[in-house]
């Protein structure tokens, strides 16, 4: 196998990094929901609930657009059309941002929001993780 054909593949360590971030996402989210539901009592703030929910959906859309943009730029750089960039950053940035809708969903739930809406934001984060899988 020549070096040219091997350059288009993402090395195994990035897949491992993705899997670790994906697993830690669920651990952190489980801890947050457990603490919010069973340990921490905070007075609900109904006026923030719609803002947090729709803000979380907007963040999910922005993360999807950013990840597609970075993927296109990374593909062009791999083809040699633009300057050399770091394909690892093009992979890791969208994965790191993919956690944002779920964290907003946890905050929504903490402030007295509907559990189903919070879980919808968690599902958006899971979809973003899966879309950005190497």
C-alpha positions as CSV (number, residue, x, y, z in Angstrom):
1,X,0.0,0.0,0.0
2,X,1.5,3.3,-1.0
3,X,1.5,6.5,1.2
4,X,-1.0,8.3,-1.0
5,X,-3.9,6.0,-0.4
6,X,-3.2,5.9,3.4
7,X,-3.4,9.7,3.8
8,X,-7.2,9.8,3.3
9,X,-7.9,7.5,6.3
10,X,-8.1,8.8,9.9
11,X,-5.8,6.9,12.2
12,X,-7.2,4.5,14.8
13,X,-6.3,6.8,17.8
14,X,-8.9,9.4,16.6
15,X,-11.6,6.7,16.7
16,X,-10.5,5.8,20.2
17,X,-10.6,9.4,21.2
18,X,-14.1,9.7,19.8
19,X,-15.2,6.6,21.7
20,X,-13.8,7.9,24.9
21,X,-15.5,11.3,24.5
22,X,-18.8,9.5,23.6
23,X,-18.6,7.3,26.7
24,X,-17.7,10.1,29.0
25,X,-20.6,12.1,27.6
26,X,-23.0,9.5,28.9
27,X,-21.3,9.2,32.3
28,X,-21.3,13.0,32.8
29,X,-24.9,13.3,31.6
30,X,-26.0,10.4,33.9
31,X,-24.4,12.1,36.9
32,X,-26.0,15.4,36.1
33,X,-29.5,14.0,35.7
34,X,-29.1,11.9,38.9
35,X,-27.9,14.9,40.9
36,X,-30.6,17.2,39.5
37,X,-33.4,14.7,40.1
38,X,-32.3,13.3,43.5
39,X,-29.8,15.5,45.3
40,X,-30.0,19.1,44.3
41,X,-33.2,21.1,44.7
42,X,-33.4,24.3,42.7
43,X,-36.5,26.4,42.3
44,X,-37.9,26.2,38.8
45,X,-37.6,29.2,36.5
46,X,-40.4,28.8,34.0
47,X,-39.5,31.9,32.0
48,X,-36.1,30.4,31.0
49,X,-37.4,27.0,29.9
50,X,-38.5,27.9,26.3
51,X,-35.3,30.0,25.8
52,X,-33.1,27.1,26.9
53,X,-35.0,24.5,24.8
54,X,-35.0,26.5,21.5
55,X,-31.5,27.8,22.2
56,X,-30.3,24.2,22.5
57,X,-31.9,23.3,19.2
58,X,-30.2,26.3,17.6
59,X,-26.8,25.3,19.1
60,X,-27.4,21.8,17.6
61,X,-28.0,23.3,14.2
62,X,-24.9,25.5,14.4
63,X,-22.7,22.6,15.5
64,X,-24.0,20.6,12.5
65,X,-23.1,23.4,10.1
66,X,-19.7,23.9,11.7
67,X,-18.9,20.2,11.5
68,X,-19.9,20.0,7.8
69,X,-17.8,23.1,7.1
70,X,-14.8,21.6,8.8
71,X,-15.3,18.3,7.1
72,X,-15.4,20.0,3.7
73,X,-12.3,22.1,4.5
74,X,-10.4,19.0,5.8
75,X,-11.3,17.1,2.6
76,X,-10.1,19.9,0.4
77,X,-6.8,20.1,2.4
78,X,-6.4,16.4,2.0
79,X,-6.7,16.8,-1.7
80,X,-4.0,19.4,-1.7
81,X,-6.2,22.3,-2.8
82,X,-5.5,24.5,0.2
83,X,-2.8,24.8,2.8
84,X,-2.0,22.0,5.2
85,X,-4.2,21.8,8.2
86,X,-4.6,19.5,11.2
87,X,-7.3,16.9,10.4
88,X,-7.4,16.0,14.1
89,X,-8.7,19.5,15.0
90,X,-11.3,19.3,12.2
91,X,-12.5,16.1,13.9
92,X,-12.3,17.0,17.6
93,X,-13.9,20.4,17.5
94,X,-17.3,19.3,16.3
95,X,-17.2,16.4,18.8
96,X,-16.4,18.7,21.6
97,X,-19.2,21.0,20.6
98,X,-21.6,18.1,20.2
99,X,-22.0,18.0,24.0
100,X,-23.5,21.5,24.2
101,X,-27.1,20.7,23.4
102,X,-27.2,18.0,26.0
103,X,-25.7,20.3,28.6
104,X,-28.3,22.9,27.8
105,X,-30.9,20.1,28.1
106,X,-29.6,19.2,31.5
107,X,-29.8,22.8,32.5
108,X,-33.4,23.0,31.1
109,X,-34.3,20.0,33.2
110,X,-32.6,21.5,36.3
111,X,-34.6,24.6,36.0
112,X,-37.9,22.7,36.0
113,X,-38.2,22.0,32.3
114,X,-40.0,19.0,30.8
115,X,-37.9,15.8,30.8
116,X,-38.9,14.9,27.3
117,X,-37.7,18.2,25.9
118,X,-34.4,17.7,27.8
119,X,-34.1,14.2,26.4
120,X,-34.7,15.6,22.9
121,X,-31.7,17.8,23.3
122,X,-29.7,14.8,24.5
123,X,-30.8,12.9,21.4
124,X,-29.6,15.9,19.3
125,X,-26.2,15.6,20.9
126,X,-26.1,11.8,20.3
127,X,-26.9,12.4,16.6
128,X,-24.2,15.0,16.4
129,X,-21.7,12.6,17.9
130,X,-22.7,9.9,15.4
131,X,-22.6,12.3,12.5
132,X,-19.0,13.2,13.4
133,X,-17.8,9.7,14.0
134,X,-14.5,9.1,12.2
